[in-house]
Amino acid sequence: MSNQTQLTPDFTIGHLPYHQFQVSAATPAQVVADKFEQEPDLPGVIITHESQVLGMISRVKFREQMSLPDRVELYGQHPIRALLDSIRIPPLLMEENWKVEDAVQASLNRHKDLIYEPIIVIMENQTLRLLDVQTLVISQSKILGQAHKLIHKYRVERQKYQALIKQEKAKVDECNELLKSQQRQAKKSHNTPSPQEVVLVRQAEEIAQMNQRFVKIAKLISSEGRQAFQATFQGANSICNNTDKILGVGKAIANDLETVNRTSRTIREAIEQVRHLAVQVAVVTNQMGNQPTGLSQVSLEIGRLASKTFELGTQMEQIGSRFKLRVHELSEAARAGANVARSVTIKIDRAEMALLELEELIAEKDFHALPPTIPEPLGVRKRVTADSLVKEIEHAEVGVSELEDIVKQQDSSQYLIQKIQQALKSKKP
């Protein structure tokens, strides 16, 4: 009989104590009886034939049969197979990996007369073992006892943990009550703000109002600045165009003045010739006395020269008219530039006023974080530039006035030339 090891719920019948008593079918029954006498704990005998299991006879059934009259003489010296055939009890075979619980259940499911019949266990190496049902039931009882102890242990631990959980739950409930109390106090304190909170709220409202004013002023600055810059760009373009026009007019005036100079030189030459002819006429008159032939020729030359001088005077008159027209265009362009500059100055003044309002707002709120050196505002620089531009345009107007005076002087010179021509015509014979 093998030794029993520590039992567990997963224990199999292959680990239980077993018996090894196996005979062939030809073995005499007396040999089996002697074996039973020698080993009182032997539960039965396995009968095989050529390694095949024919059946099993338990100790109880063997004694019942052998205790009957004449059975010893009938089966004692005969093969054990004869007794097996007379009993005809089917054996219960199980493999060694059956669990104890399943083996007990299978054994108890047999007929009530066969419940305690030993079980044949087939080992992994195909050897056969006998398992007593009593051993099987005792093993199950021990397993159940161990399970009961384990359950009792777990139950005690569960009760212990339940007590701990109950204590922790009581602590949690106490903490919840404390938290609710603190929340109620916090809610009360929240409903009645402190003086610091009141001050903070007022400061927040003032900051919000300041932000609104800043937004309005920023929009105003953006609008005025945009208009001022657009006007500045337009004014600059207009001034550039007028400047180009003034340059063109100046070039035309220079060309006309060059023509006037050439004409003036021609007139001077003509006058010199007239003087020379006049001297010749005087000389010829003194020499010839009353002969008019040479004098007539001289008078004819003087008439031609007077006609040429008249044509030159007419040409100078036309040049003077064009000169007046161009001077007028130059004056109009200068006045347009001055008007544009004044408009730009007005718009820049508006932007400067918006900037001043922003500075006043910052000064009201005691913003002392100003840099040590404040650069000159853009509006001031623009205004200075515009003022200088106006002054330059005024100087240009003065120059234009001087040019008009020169034209007037040119007109008076032409008037004198016309007088000379009339005088020469009146002296013709």
Residue pairs with C-beta under 8 A, 6 or more apart in sequence:
1 17
1 18
1 19
1 41
2 17
2 18
3 17
4 15
4 16
4 17
4 139
5 15
7 100
7 139
7 142
7 143
7 146
8 143
8 146
9 101
9 143
9 146
9 147
10 99
11 99
11 100
11 139
11 143
12 96
12 97
12 98
12 99
12 100
13 94
13 96
13 98
13 99
13 100
13 103
13 119
13 121
13 131
13 136
14 95
14 96
14 97
14 98
14 121
14 123
14 124
16 100
16 131
16 135
16 136
16 139
17 135
18 121
18 129
18 130
18 131
19 41
19 42
19 43
19 118
19 129
19 130
19 131
19 132
20 129
20 130
21 35
21 39
21 42
21 44
21 45
21 46
21 130
22 45
22 46
22 47
22 48
22 128
23 31
23 32
23 45
23 46
23 47
23 48
23 80
24 47
24 48
24 49
25 47
25 48
25 49
25 54
25 79
25 80
25 81
25 84
26 79
26 80
26 81
27 47
27 79
27 80
28 76
28 77
28 78
28 79
28 80
29 66
29 75
29 76
29 77
29 78
29 79
29 80
29 82
29 83
30 76
30 77
31 80
32 45
32 57
32 62
32 80
33 62
33 66
33 76
35 42
35 45
36 42
36 45
36 59
36 62
36 63
42 59
42 130
43 58
43 59
43 118
43 130
43 132
44 56
44 57
44 58
44 59
44 61
44 62
44 117
44 118
44 130
45 56
45 57
45 62
45 80
45 130
46 53
46 56
46 120
46 128
46 130
47 53
47 54
47 55
47 56
47 57
47 80
47 81
47 84
48 54
48 128
49 81
53 91
53 93
53 120
53 128
54 81
54 84
55 84
55 87
55 89
55 90
55 91
56 89
56 91
56 117
56 118
56 120
56 130
57 80
57 83
57 84
57 87
57 89
58 116
58 117
58 118
60 116
61 87
61 89
61 117
62 83
65 71
65 75
65 83
65 86
65 87
66 72
66 75
66 76
75 82
75 83
75 86
89 114
89 117
91 117
91 120
92 106
92 107
92 110
92 114
92 117
92 119
92 120
93 119
93 120
93 121
93 122
94 103
94 106
94 119
94 120
94 121
94 122
94 131
95 121
95 122
96 121
96 122
96 123
96 124
96 129
98 106
100 136
100 139
100 140
100 143
101 140
101 143
103 119
103 131
103 136
104 136
104 137
104 140
107 115
107 119
107 133
107 136
108 115
110 117
115 133
116 133
116 134
117 133
118 130
118 131
118 132
118 133
119 130
119 131
119 133
119 136
120 128
120 129
120 130
120 131
121 128
121 129
121 130
121 131
122 128
123 129
193 201
210 361
210 365
213 361
214 361
217 354
217 357
217 358
217 361
220 354
221 351
221 354
221 355
221 358
224 347
224 350
224 351
224 354
225 351
225 354
227 347
227 350
228 344
228 347
228 348
228 350
228 351
228 379
228 382
231 343
231 344
231 347
232 344
232 347
232 348
232 382
234 340
235 340
235 341
235 343
235 344
238 336
238 337
238 340
239 337
239 340
239 341
239 389
242 333
242 334
242 336
242 337
243 337
245 329
245 330
245 333
246 330
246 333
246 334
246 396
249 326
249 327
249 329
249 330
249 333
250 330
252 322
252 326
253 323
253 326
253 327
253 403
256 319
256 322
256 323
256 326
257 323
259 319
260 316
260 319
260 410
263 312
263 315
263 316
263 319
266 312
267 309
267 312
267 313
267 417
270 305
270 308
270 309
270 312
271 309
271 420
273 305
274 302
274 305
274 306
274 309
274 424
277 298
277 301
277 302
277 305
278 302
280 298
281 295
281 298
281 299
281 302
284 294
284 295
284 298
285 295
288 294
288 295
292 429
295 429
296 429
299 428
299 429
302 424
302 427
302 428
303 424
303 425
303 428
305 424
306 421
306 424
306 425
309 417
309 420
309 421
309 424
310 418
310 421
312 417
313 414
313 417
313 418
313 421
316 410
316 413
316 414
316 417
317 414
320 407
320 410
320 411
320 414
323 407
323 410
324 404
324 407
327 400
327 403
327 404
327 407
330 400
330 403
331 397
331 400
334 393
334 396
334 397
334 400
335 397
337 389
337 393
338 390
338 393
338 394
338 397
341 386
341 389
341 390
341 393
342 386
342 390
344 382
344 386
345 383
345 386
345 387
345 390
348 379
348 382
348 383
348 386
349 379
349 383
351 378
351 379
352 377
352 379
352 380
352 383
355 377
355 379
